[in-house]
């Protein structure tokens, strides 16, 4: 059996074929790095927008130019409009649904659906009509223009 490893950078690609897996090792130790998961469905992960109209999503991860928030707007619609002047916002519906009113038009998302709110566009979110279950939304704030590739 052989293992293929592909490296890509700057539009170039390098392909290496190995006899053993690149992750076949005796041990890996670090006081700085570890694999860690976050369960966005955990009921203890409760942003302030869960049951408050003026509440906000919960930031969970951040890197240069990117922040990932979890939103669970379950009961109350946003009672204000928001403009993110620093970043495009990628909105991904993980569970339930969400409605967005924007100055570019309105959109509703179900599980597995996503869309982009461009930087500077006024918007607000509302739970789906007759929402009784939990709505879990992942929001990625990305500095730099987001481009659709498909």
HUPELIN-V661718 format. One record per backbone hydrogen bond with DSSP energy under -0.5 kcal/mol. CO is the residue of the C=O (numbers start at 1). NH is the residue of the N-H. E is the energy in kcal/mol with one decimal. If there is no record, write none. Layout:
# HUPELIN-V661718
CO/NH/E, CO/NH/E
This chain:
# HUPELIN-V661718
3/18/-3.2, 5/16/-3.0, 7/14/-2.5, 9/12/-2.6, 12/9/-1.8, 14/7/-2.9, 16/5/-2.9, 18/3/-2.7, 21/24/-1.8, 23/25/-1.1, 38/40/-0.9, 39/42/-1.8, 42/45/-1.8, 44/46/-1.4, 45/47/-0.6, 47/50/-1.7, 48/51/-0.5, 50/74/-1.0, 50/75/-1.2, 52/55/-1.4, 53/79/-0.9, 56/48/-0.6, 56/49/-1.3, 57/59/-0.6, 58/70/-2.3, 61/68/-2.8, 63/66/-2.1, 65/143/-3.0, 66/63/-2.7, 67/69/-0.5, 67/141/-3.2, 68/60/-3.2, 68/61/-1.6, 69/139/-2.7, 70/58/-3.0, 71/137/-3.0, 72/74/-1.4, 82/123/-2.0, 83/85/-0.9, 84/120/-2.4, 88/90/-0.5, 88/142/-2.8, 89/91/-0.6, 89/117/-3.1, 90/92/-0.5, 90/140/-2.8, 91/115/-1.8, 92/94/-0.7, 92/138/-3.1, 93/112/-2.9, 95/136/-2.0, 96/111/-0.7, 98/109/-2.9, 99/126/-2.8, 100/102/-0.5, 100/107/-2.2, 101/124/-1.8, 102/105/-1.3, 105/102/-1.2, 107/100/-3.0, 109/98/-1.7, 110/113/-2.1, 113/93/-2.9, 115/91/-3.1, 116/118/-0.7, 117/89/-2.5, 118/121/-1.9, 122/103/-1.7, 123/82/-2.6, 124/101/-2.5, 125/78/-2.8, 126/99/-3.0, 128/131/-1.5, 134/136/-0.5, 135/137/-0.6, 136/94/-2.4, 136/95/-1.8, 137/71/-3.2, 137/139/-0.5, 138/92/-2.9, 138/140/-0.5, 139/69/-3.1, 139/141/-0.6, 140/90/-2.9, 140/142/-0.7, 141/67/-1.9, 141/143/-0.5, 142/88/-2.3
